[in-house]
Structure formats: structure tokens, C-alpha cells
Amino acid sequence: MTYRVCFVCTGNICRSPMAESVFRARVAGAGLDDRIEVDSAGTGGWHEGEGADPRTVAVLRDNGYEAGHTARQFDPSWFARLDLVVALDAGHLRALRRLAPTERDAAKVRLLRSYDPGVGDDLDVPDPYYGDREGFEQCLEMVEAASDGLLAAVSEHVEGQAA
């Protein structure tokens, strides 16, 4: 059985494609790419069909990650096939929970940084879009820090499904 994870930010050109790429690499590194499916979307459709922001692409490539991506908007019907919906900030979390057709679907939505054991009270990954490259590098650092904890949680669930 495949476990499906979708990362969601606002426009699906900065934070969520970055999280998708990093997490996909973690999944592959753990040898779980045949059991865990990873994708991303945006709460809005402003950039639908476009590639990731060039700064996202550059930061990902400079750090050894794949950067191919096409933006799309999250569709509430996807809740039925997804196991986990990972929001990049509290605004996305609220929007996704409002979109969820059932309480069970709403419970699938979690904040990415809630998987980072070293994080404080602020669980948002700030939007780097209106800043410079440094903001994208900081975004990557936050995503990487949370990805190991997320992989541990998802792996535990996947292993539980296999038992």
C-alpha cells in the first residue's frame, strides 16, 4: 500500500516544491520510494502550470536536490487519496482544514515544522518570495530540519501498514 504525502503552501512555487524535493530525496535515501508518494500543491491557483521560482530551483540544485516542478492548486477531492497533507504555515493549515470534507480529512493536515524536534513555538516556514536568496536558503534549512522527523513518522506508519 502506498502512503501519499502532499506539501502545501500558497502558490506552489517556493516552499512546497522545496519541501517536496527534499522529502522525496529523504524517502529515496531510505529506500522507501516504492512505498511513499510525494507531491505538492498551492492553496491558490495563481501560478498553476508554471515552474518553481528560479530562486527555489537554484537553492535546490546548489544543495544537490532535483528541482523539476509544475505548480498546481490543491483540490479538496484529493483528501480521499492522501494520507498526510503537510502545510508550510498556519494560514495554510487553517485553509486546508476548512477545505477538508470531513473531520477525518481535517486531521490529516499537519504543519511541517511540527516534525522538527528543535523548533520553538513558531512553526511557520516564512514565505521567501518577496525576499532575496538568503530567505530561500533559510527556507531550505527549515525544511531539511523537519524532514528527518517527518520521514521517521511516515516510515513508522508505513512499517505499521506492512505488519
Backbone as JSON Lines, residues from 0, in Angstrom:
{"i":0,"aa":"M","n":[0.83,-1.18,0.0],"ca":[0.0,0.0,0.0],"c":[0.89,1.25,0.0]}
{"i":1,"aa":"T","n":[0.58,2.2,-0.84],"ca":[1.35,3.43,-0.96],"c":[0.83,4.48,0.01]}
{"i":2,"aa":"Y","n":[1.75,5.13,0.71],"ca":[1.42,6.22,1.63],"c":[1.65,7.51,0.86]}
{"i":3,"aa":"R","n":[0.65,8.38,0.82],"ca":[0.71,9.59,0.0],"c":[0.78,10.86,0.85]}
{"i":4,"aa":"V","n":[1.8,11.68,0.55],"ca":[2.05,12.92,1.26],"c":[2.0,14.08,0.27]}
{"i":5,"aa":"C","n":[1.3,15.16,0.62],"ca":[1.25,16.35,-0.23],"c":[1.62,17.57,0.61]}
{"i":6,"aa":"F","n":[2.62,18.33,0.16],"ca":[3.05,19.56,0.81],"c":[2.28,20.73,0.19]}
{"i":7,"aa":"V","n":[1.82,21.67,1.02],"ca":[1.0,22.77,0.51],"c":[1.48,24.1,1.07]}
{"i":8,"aa":"C","n":[1.71,25.06,0.14],"ca":[1.96,26.45,0.51],"c":[0.98,27.32,-0.27]}
{"i":9,"aa":"T","n":[1.27,28.57,-0.47],"ca":[0.32,29.48,-1.1],"c":[0.22,29.27,-2.61]}
{"i":10,"aa":"G","n":[1.33,29.46,-3.33],"ca":[1.28,29.41,-4.78],"c":[1.93,28.19,-5.41]}
{"i":11,"aa":"N","n":[2.55,27.35,-4.59],"ca":[3.2,26.13,-5.05],"c":[4.38,26.42,-5.98]}
{"i":12,"aa":"I","n":[5.13,27.49,-5.67],"ca":[6.34,27.77,-6.46],"c":[7.58,27.96,-5.59]}
{"i":13,"aa":"C","n":[7.43,28.06,-4.26],"ca":[8.59,28.28,-3.39],"c":[8.71,27.19,-2.33]}
{"i":14,"aa":"R","n":[7.93,27.33,-1.26],"ca":[8.08,26.46,-0.1],"c":[7.66,25.02,-0.35]}
{"i":15,"aa":"S","n":[6.47,24.81,-0.9],"ca":[6.0,23.43,-1.04],"c":[6.8,22.62,-2.07]}
{"i":16,"aa":"P","n":[7.22,23.21,-3.21],"ca":[8.07,22.4,-4.09],"c":[9.43,22.1,-3.47]}
{"i":17,"aa":"M","n":[9.91,23.03,-2.63],"ca":[11.17,22.79,-1.93],"c":[11.0,21.62,-0.96]}
{"i":18,"aa":"A","n":[9.91,21.63,-0.19],"ca":[9.65,20.55,0.76],"c":[9.44,19.23,0.02]}
{"i":19,"aa":"E","n":[8.74,19.28,-1.1],"ca":[8.51,18.07,-1.9],"c":[9.84,17.47,-2.35]}
{"i":20,"aa":"S","n":[10.73,18.29,-2.87],"ca":[12.02,17.82,-3.38],"c":[12.89,17.24,-2.27]}
{"i":21,"aa":"V","n":[12.96,17.95,-1.15],"ca":[13.78,17.48,-0.03],"c":[13.22,16.18,0.53]}
{"i":22,"aa":"F","n":[11.91,16.12,0.73],"ca":[11.33,14.92,1.31],"c":[11.43,13.74,0.35]}
{"i":23,"aa":"R","n":[11.24,13.99,-0.92],"ca":[11.39,12.91,-1.91],"c":[12.81,12.33,-1.85]}
{"i":24,"aa":"A","n":[13.8,13.19,-1.69],"ca":[15.19,12.72,-1.58],"c":[15.38,11.91,-0.3]}
{"i":25,"aa":"R","n":[14.77,12.33,0.8],"ca":[14.86,11.57,2.06],"c":[14.2,10.19,1.91]}
{"i":26,"aa":"V","n":[13.05,10.19,1.26],"ca":[12.32,8.93,1.04],"c":[13.16,7.98,0.18]}
{"i":27,"aa":"A","n":[13.74,8.49,-0.9],"ca":[14.59,7.67,-1.77],"c":[15.81,7.16,-1.01]}
{"i":28,"aa":"G","n":[16.42,8.04,-0.22],"ca":[17.59,7.66,0.56],"c":[17.3,6.56,1.57]}
{"i":29,"aa":"A","n":[16.06,6.51,2.04],"ca":[15.65,5.47,2.99],"c":[15.18,4.2,2.28]}
{"i":30,"aa":"G","n":[15.18,4.23,0.94],"ca":[14.74,3.07,0.18],"c":[13.24,2.84,0.23]}
{"i":31,"aa":"L","n":[12.48,3.93,0.45],"ca":[11.03,3.82,0.59],"c":[10.26,4.43,-0.58]}
{"i":32,"aa":"D","n":[10.97,4.77,-1.66],"ca":[10.3,5.46,-2.77],"c":[9.27,4.59,-3.48]}
{"i":33,"aa":"D","n":[9.29,3.29,-3.24],"ca":[8.26,2.43,-3.8],"c":[7.03,2.33,-2.89]}
{"i":34,"aa":"R","n":[7.13,2.92,-1.69],"ca":[6.03,2.83,-0.72],"c":[5.47,4.19,-0.3]}
{"i":35,"aa":"I","n":[6.19,5.27,-0.62],"ca":[5.75,6.61,-0.24],"c":[5.75,7.5,-1.48]}
{"i":36,"aa":"E","n":[4.61,8.11,-1.75],"ca":[4.45,9.03,-2.88],"c":[4.44,10.45,-2.34]}
{"i":37,"aa":"V","n":[5.19,11.34,-3.0],"ca":[5.35,12.71,-2.53],"c":[4.99,13.68,-3.64]}
{"i":38,"aa":"D","n":[4.15,14.69,-3.33],"ca":[3.87,15.76,-4.28],"c":[3.58,17.04,-3.53]}
{"i":39,"aa":"S","n":[3.15,18.07,-4.25],"ca":[2.87,19.36,-3.61],"c":[1.81,20.12,-4.4]}
{"i":40,"aa":"A","n":[1.28,21.15,-3.76],"ca":[0.25,21.99,-4.37],"c":[0.2,23.32,-3.63]}
{"i":41,"aa":"G","n":[-0.61,24.23,-4.16],"ca":[-0.81,25.53,-3.54],"c":[-2.26,25.71,-3.12]}
{"i":42,"aa":"T","n":[-2.48,26.57,-2.13],"ca":[-3.86,26.85,-1.73],"c":[-4.57,27.67,-2.81]}
{"i":43,"aa":"G","n":[-3.8,28.37,-3.62],"ca":[-4.37,29.16,-4.72],"c":[-3.81,28.71,-6.05]}
{"i":44,"aa":"G","n":[-4.45,29.14,-7.12],"ca":[-4.04,28.71,-8.45],"c":[-3.32,29.75,-9.26]}
{"i":45,"aa":"W","n":[-2.79,30.79,-8.62],"ca":[-2.15,31.9,-9.33],"c":[-1.03,31.46,-10.25]}
{"i":46,"aa":"H","n":[-0.28,30.45,-9.87],"ca":[0.9,30.03,-10.65],"c":[0.71,28.67,-11.32]}
{"i":47,"aa":"E","n":[-0.51,28.18,-11.35],"ca":[-0.78,26.86,-11.9],"c":[-0.17,26.72,-13.29]}
{"i":48,"aa":"G","n":[0.55,25.62,-13.5],"ca":[1.19,25.35,-14.79],"c":[2.59,25.92,-14.92]}
{"i":49,"aa":"E","n":[3.01,26.77,-14.0],"ca":[4.35,27.37,-14.05],"c":[5.35,26.48,-13.32]}
{"i":50,"aa":"G","n":[6.61,26.7,-13.6],"ca":[7.67,26.02,-12.87],"c":[7.89,26.68,-11.53]}
{"i":51,"aa":"A","n":[8.75,26.09,-10.73],"ca":[9.11,26.67,-9.44],"c":[9.84,27.99,-9.65]}
{"i":52,"aa":"D","n":[9.79,28.84,-8.64],"ca":[10.51,30.11,-8.65],"c":[12.0,29.81,-8.94]}
{"i":53,"aa":"P","n":[12.65,30.58,-9.82],"ca":[14.06,30.32,-10.15],"c":[14.98,30.29,-8.93]}
{"i":54,"aa":"R","n":[14.65,31.06,-7.9],"ca":[15.47,31.04,-6.68],"c":[15.31,29.71,-5.94]}
{"i":55,"aa":"T","n":[14.11,29.16,-5.96],"ca":[13.88,27.83,-5.37],"c":[14.71,26.8,-6.12]}
{"i":56,"aa":"V","n":[14.63,26.85,-7.44],"ca":[15.37,25.91,-8.29],"c":[16.87,26.01,-8.01]}
{"i":57,"aa":"A","n":[17.39,27.22,-7.95],"ca":[18.82,27.42,-7.74],"c":[19.27,26.88,-6.38]}
{"i":58,"aa":"V","n":[18.52,27.18,-5.34],"ca":[18.89,26.71,-4.0],"c":[18.81,25.19,-3.92]}
{"i":59,"aa":"L","n":[17.78,24.61,-4.51],"ca":[17.67,23.15,-4.51],"c":[18.85,22.52,-5.25]}
{"i":60,"aa":"R","n":[19.11,22.98,-6.46],"ca":[20.21,22.4,-7.26],"c":[21.56,22.59,-6.58]}
{"i":61,"aa":"D","n":[21.79,23.78,-6.0],"ca":[23.06,24.04,-5.33],"c":[23.27,23.14,-4.12]}
{"i":62,"aa":"N","n":[22.19,22.57,-3.62],"ca":[22.28,21.7,-2.45],"c":[22.03,20.23,-2.79]}
{"i":63,"aa":"G","n":[22.09,19.9,-4.08],"ca":[22.04,18.52,-4.51],"c":[20.65,17.9,-4.66]}
{"i":64,"aa":"Y","n":[19.62,18.73,-4.73],"ca":[18.26,18.22,-4.89],"c":[17.76,18.41,-6.32]}
{"i":65,"aa":"E","n":[16.86,17.55,-6.73],"ca":[16.2,17.71,-8.02],"c":[15.2,18.86,-7.91]}
{"i":66,"aa":"A","n":[15.01,19.57,-9.02],"ca":[14.19,20.77,-8.95],"c":[13.09,20.83,-10.0]}
{"i":67,"aa":"G","n":[12.79,19.76,-10.7],"ca":[11.71,19.77,-11.69],"c":[10.36,19.9,-10.99]}
{"i":68,"aa":"H","n":[9.51,20.81,-11.48],"ca":[8.24,21.05,-10.79],"c":[7.29,21.83,-11.69]}
{"i":69,"aa":"T","n":[6.0,21.53,-11.57],"ca":[4.94,22.31,-12.2],"c":[3.88,22.62,-11.14]}
{"i":70,"aa":"A","n":[3.6,23.9,-10.95],"ca":[2.66,24.33,-9.91],"c":[1.24,23.9,-10.22]}
{"i":71,"aa":"R","n":[0.5,23.61,-9.15],"ca":[-0.91,23.28,-9.27],"c":[-1.62,23.68,-7.99]}
{"i":72,"aa":"Q","n":[-2.93,23.75,-8.06],"ca":[-3.74,24.14,-6.91],"c":[-4.3,22.9,-6.23]}
{"i":73,"aa":"F","n":[-4.3,22.92,-4.9],"ca":[-4.83,21.81,-4.12],"c":[-6.34,21.69,-4.36]}
{"i":74,"aa":"D","n":[-6.8,20.47,-4.57],"ca":[-8.21,20.19,-4.78],"c":[-8.74,19.4,-3.59]}
{"i":75,"aa":"P","n":[-9.81,19.85,-2.96],"ca":[-10.34,19.15,-1.78],"c":[-10.65,17.67,-2.04]}
{"i":76,"aa":"S","n":[-10.92,17.3,-3.27],"ca":[-11.2,15.88,-3.57],"c":[-9.98,15.0,-3.32]}
{"i":77,"aa":"W","n":[-8.78,15.6,-3.28],"ca":[-7.56,14.84,-3.06],"c":[-7.48,14.25,-1.66]}
{"i":78,"aa":"F","n":[-8.21,14.84,-0.7],"ca":[-8.16,14.31,0.66],"c":[-8.45,12.81,0.68]}
{"i":79,"aa":"A","n":[-9.33,12.36,-0.2],"ca":[-9.72,10.95,-0.22],"c":[-8.55,10.02,-0.5]}
{"i":80,"aa":"R","n":[-7.56,10.47,-1.27],"ca":[-6.44,9.61,-1.62],"c":[-5.16,9.91,-0.84]}
{"i":81,"aa":"L","n":[-5.15,11.02,-0.12],"ca":[-3.95,11.41,0.63],"c":[-3.98,10.87,2.06]}
{"i":82,"aa":"D","n":[-2.8,10.52,2.55],"ca":[-2.67,10.08,3.94],"c":[-2.25,11.22,4.84]}
{"i":83,"aa":"L","n":[-1.48,12.17,4.28],"ca":[-0.96,13.28,5.07],"c":[-0.87,14.51,4.17]}
{"i":84,"aa":"V","n":[-1.37,15.63,4.67],"ca":[-1.28,16.91,3.97],"c":[-0.44,17.82,4.87]}
{"i":85,"aa":"V","n":[0.71,18.26,4.37],"ca":[1.66,19.0,5.18],"c":[1.64,20.48,4.79]}
{"i":86,"aa":"A","n":[1.15,21.3,5.7],"ca":[1.07,22.74,5.49],"c":[2.39,23.4,5.88]}
{"i":87,"aa":"L","n":[2.75,24.44,5.14],"ca":[4.0,25.13,5.42],"c":[3.87,26.27,6.4]}
{"i":88,"aa":"D","n":[2.65,26.77,6.63],"ca":[2.45,27.75,7.69],"c":[1.02,27.65,8.24]}
{"i":89,"aa":"A","n":[0.76,28.38,9.3],"ca":[-0.53,28.29,10.0],"c":[-1.7,28.73,9.11]}
{"i":90,"aa":"G","n":[-1.47,29.68,8.21],"ca":[-2.52,30.11,7.29],"c":[-2.92,28.98,6.35]}
{"i":91,"aa":"H","n":[-1.95,28.24,5.87],"ca":[-2.23,27.09,5.01],"c":[-2.96,26.01,5.81]}
{"i":92,"aa":"L","n":[-2.53,25.81,7.04],"ca":[-3.17,24.81,7.91],"c":[-4.66,25.12,8.06]}
{"i":93,"aa":"R","n":[-4.98,26.37,8.38],"ca":[-6.39,26.76,8.55],"c":[-7.16,26.61,7.24]}
{"i":94,"aa":"A","n":[-6.58,27.06,6.13],"ca":[-7.26,26.97,4.83],"c":[-7.54,25.51,4.45]}
{"i":95,"aa":"L","n":[-6.57,24.66,4.66],"ca":[-6.73,23.25,4.3],"c":[-7.76,22.57,5.19]}
{"i":96,"aa":"R","n":[-7.74,22.88,6.47],"ca":[-8.73,22.27,7.36],"c":[-10.14,22.74,7.02]}
{"i":97,"aa":"R","n":[-10.27,23.98,6.56],"ca":[-11.6,24.47,6.11],"c":[-12.05,23.74,4.85]}
{"i":98,"aa":"L","n":[-11.11,23.39,3.99],"ca":[-11.43,22.68,2.74],"c":[-11.77,21.21,2.96]}
{"i":99,"aa":"A","n":[-11.3,20.66,4.07],"ca":[-11.47,19.23,4.32],"c":[-12.95,18.87,4.4]}
{"i":100,"aa":"P","n":[-13.38,17.86,3.63],"ca":[-14.79,17.48,3.61],"c":[-15.26,16.8,4.9]}
{"i":101,"aa":"T","n":[-14.33,16.2,5.66],"ca":[-14.7,15.51,6.9],"c":[-13.71,15.85,8.01]}
{"i":102,"aa":"E","n":[-14.08,15.55,9.24],"ca":[-13.16,15.73,10.37],"c":[-11.93,14.83,10.21]}
{"i":103,"aa":"R","n":[-12.15,13.64,9.68],"ca":[-11.04,12.71,9.45],"c":[-10.04,13.31,8.46]}
{"i":104,"aa":"D","n":[-10.55,13.95,7.42],"ca":[-9.68,14.61,6.44],"c":[-8.95,15.78,7.08]}
{"i":105,"aa":"A","n":[-9.64,16.57,7.88],"ca":[-9.02,17.71,8.55],"c":[-7.88,17.26,9.46]}
{"i":106,"aa":"A","n":[-8.02,16.09,10.05],"ca":[-6.98,15.56,10.93],"c":[-5.73,15.13,10.17]}
{"i":107,"aa":"K","n":[-5.81,15.01,8.86],"ca":[-4.66,14.65,8.03],"c":[-3.71,15.83,7.84]}
{"i":108,"aa":"V","n":[-4.14,17.04,8.16],"ca":[-3.36,18.24,7.92],"c":[-2.47,18.54,9.12]}
{"i":109,"aa":"R","n":[-1.17,18.67,8.86],"ca":[-0.19,18.97,9.9],"c":[0.78,20.03,9.4]}
{"i":110,"aa":"L","n":[1.39,20.74,10.33],"ca":[2.42,21.72,9.99],"c":[3.77,21.02,9.84]}
{"i":111,"aa":"L","n":[4.51,21.35,8.8],"ca":[5.81,20.72,8.56],"c":[6.73,20.83,9.77]}
{"i":112,"aa":"R","n":[6.85,22.01,10.32],"ca":[7.84,22.21,11.38],"c":[7.44,21.55,12.69]}
{"i":113,"aa":"S","n":[6.23,20.99,12.77],"ca":[5.86,20.23,13.96],"c":[6.67,18.94,14.04]}
{"i":114,"aa":"Y","n":[7.34,18.57,12.95],"ca":[8.19,17.38,12.9],"c":[9.65,17.69,13.23]}
{"i":115,"aa":"D","n":[9.96,18.94,13.52],"ca":[11.33,19.35,13.87],"c":[11.44,19.42,15.38]}
{"i":116,"aa":"P","n":[12.15,18.48,16.0],"ca":[12.23,18.47,17.46],"c":[12.96,19.68,18.05]}
{"i":117,"aa":"G","n":[13.73,20.38,17.23],"ca":[14.5,21.51,17.73],"c":[13.81,22.85,17.56]}
{"i":118,"aa":"V","n":[12.57,22.86,17.08],"ca":[11.88,24.11,16.8],"c":[11.22,24.65,18.08]}
{"i":119,"aa":"G","n":[11.08,25.95,18.13],"ca":[10.4,26.59,19.26],"c":[8.9,26.65,19.02]}
{"i":120,"aa":"D","n":[8.3,27.78,19.4],"ca":[6.85,27.95,19.27],"c":[6.4,28.32,17.87]}
{"i":121,"aa":"D","n":[7.27,28.93,17.07],"ca":[6.89,29.38,15.73],"c":[7.07,28.23,14.74]}
{"i":122,"aa":"L","n":[5.96,27.67,14.28],"ca":[6.01,26.52,13.39],"c":[5.87,26.9,11.92]}
{"i":123,"aa":"D","n":[5.83,28.18,11.61],"ca":[5.71,28.61,10.22],"c":[7.05,28.58,9.5]}
{"i":124,"aa":"V","n":[7.01,28.19,8.23],"ca":[8.15,28.38,7.33],"c":[7.84,29.69,6.61]}
{"i":125,"aa":"P","n":[8.59,30.76,6.88],"ca":[8.29,32.06,6.27],"c":[8.35,32.02,4.74]}
{"i":126,"aa":"D","n":[7.49,32.79,4.11],"ca":[7.44,32.86,2.66],"c":[8.64,33.66,2.15]}
{"i":127,"aa":"P","n":[9.53,33.06,1.37],"ca":[10.71,33.77,0.89],"c":[10.46,34.58,-0.39]}
{"i":128,"aa":"Y","n":[9.29,34.5,-0.96],"ca":[9.0,35.03,-2.3],"c":[9.41,36.49,-2.49]}
{"i":129,"aa":"Y","n":[9.13,37.35,-1.52],"ca":[9.41,38.78,-1.69],"c":[10.79,39.19,-1.18]}
{"i":130,"aa":"G","n":[11.6,38.2,-0.85],"ca":[12.94,38.49,-0.35],"c":[14.01,38.1,-1.33]}
{"i":131,"aa":"D","n":[15.21,37.93,-0.79],"ca":[16.36,37.56,-1.62],"c":[16.7,36.08,-1.44]}
{"i":132,"aa":"R","n":[17.79,35.68,-2.03],"ca":[18.19,34.27,-1.99],"c":[18.37,33.77,-0.56]}
{"i":133,"aa":"E","n":[18.81,34.62,0.34],"ca":[19.02,34.21,1.72],"c":[17.74,33.64,2.34]}
{"i":134,"aa":"G","n":[16.6,34.22,2.01],"ca":[15.32,33.71,2.51],"c":[15.03,32.31,2.0]}
{"i":135,"aa":"F","n":[15.43,32.04,0.76],"ca":[15.23,30.7,0.19],"c":[16.17,29.69,0.85]}
{"i":136,"aa":"E","n":[17.39,30.13,1.17],"ca":[18.33,29.25,1.86],"c":[17.84,28.94,3.27]}
{"i":137,"aa":"Q","n":[17.29,29.94,3.95],"ca":[16.72,29.71,5.29],"c":[15.52,28.78,5.22]}
{"i":138,"aa":"C","n":[14.71,28.94,4.19],"ca":[13.57,28.06,3.98],"c":[14.06,26.62,3.83]}
{"i":139,"aa":"L","n":[15.09,26.41,3.03],"ca":[15.65,25.08,2.84],"c":[16.14,24.5,4.17]}
{"i":140,"aa":"E","n":[16.81,25.31,4.97],"ca":[17.3,24.83,6.26],"c":[16.15,24.35,7.14]}
{"i":141,"aa":"M","n":[15.05,25.1,7.17],"ca":[13.88,24.72,7.97],"c":[13.24,23.43,7.44]}
{"i":142,"aa":"V","n":[13.14,23.34,6.14],"ca":[12.56,22.16,5.51],"c":[13.42,20.93,5.81]}
{"i":143,"aa":"E","n":[14.72,21.07,5.66],"ca":[15.62,19.94,5.94],"c":[15.52,19.51,7.4]}
{"i":144,"aa":"A","n":[15.48,20.48,8.3],"ca":[15.43,20.15,9.73],"c":[14.16,19.38,10.1]}
{"i":145,"aa":"A","n":[13.06,19.67,9.44],"ca":[11.8,18.98,9.74],"c":[11.66,17.66,8.97]}
{"i":146,"aa":"S","n":[12.37,17.52,7.87],"ca":[12.18,16.35,7.0],"c":[12.6,15.04,7.64]}
{"i":147,"aa":"D","n":[13.61,15.07,8.48],"ca":[14.04,13.83,9.13],"c":[12.96,13.32,10.09]}
{"i":148,"aa":"G","n":[12.39,14.23,10.89],"ca":[11.32,13.85,11.8],"c":[10.08,13.4,11.05]}
{"i":149,"aa":"L","n":[9.78,14.07,9.95],"ca":[8.64,13.68,9.13],"c":[8.87,12.29,8.54]}
{"i":150,"aa":"L","n":[10.07,12.04,8.04],"ca":[10.37,10.73,7.49],"c":[10.23,9.65,8.56]}
{"i":151,"aa":"A","n":[10.69,9.92,9.77],"ca":[10.56,8.94,10.85],"c":[9.09,8.63,11.13]}
{"i":152,"aa":"A","n":[8.26,9.67,11.18],"ca":[6.83,9.47,11.45],"c":[6.15,8.71,10.33]}
{"i":153,"aa":"V","n":[6.43,9.07,9.09],"ca":[5.82,8.4,7.95],"c":[6.33,6.97,7.84]}
{"i":154,"aa":"S","n":[7.61,6.77,8.05],"ca":[8.19,5.42,7.99],"c":[7.56,4.5,9.02]}
{"i":155,"aa":"E","n":[7.34,5.03,10.21],"ca":[6.69,4.25,11.27],"c":[5.29,3.82,10.82]}
{"i":156,"aa":"H","n":[4.58,4.73,10.19],"ca":[3.23,4.4,9.72],"c":[3.29,3.37,8.58]}
{"i":157,"aa":"V","n":[4.23,3.55,7.67],"ca":[4.37,2.63,6.54],"c":[4.75,1.24,7.04]}
{"i":158,"aa":"E","n":[5.67,1.18,8.0],"ca":[6.06,-0.12,8.54],"c":[4.89,-0.76,9.27]}
{"i":159,"aa":"G","n":[4.05,0.06,9.93],"ca":[2.86,-0.46,10.61],"c":[1.86,-1.04,9.62]}
{"i":160,"aa":"Q","n":[1.78,-0.45,8.41],"ca":[0.88,-0.96,7.38],"c":[1.35,-2.31,6.88]}
{"i":161,"aa":"A","n":[2.68,-2.5,6.85],"ca":[3.23,-3.73,6.33],"c":[3.1,-4.89,7.32]}
{"i":162,"aa":"A","n":[2.95,-4.56,8.59],"ca":[2.87,-5.61,9.63],"c":[1.56,-6.37,9.59]}
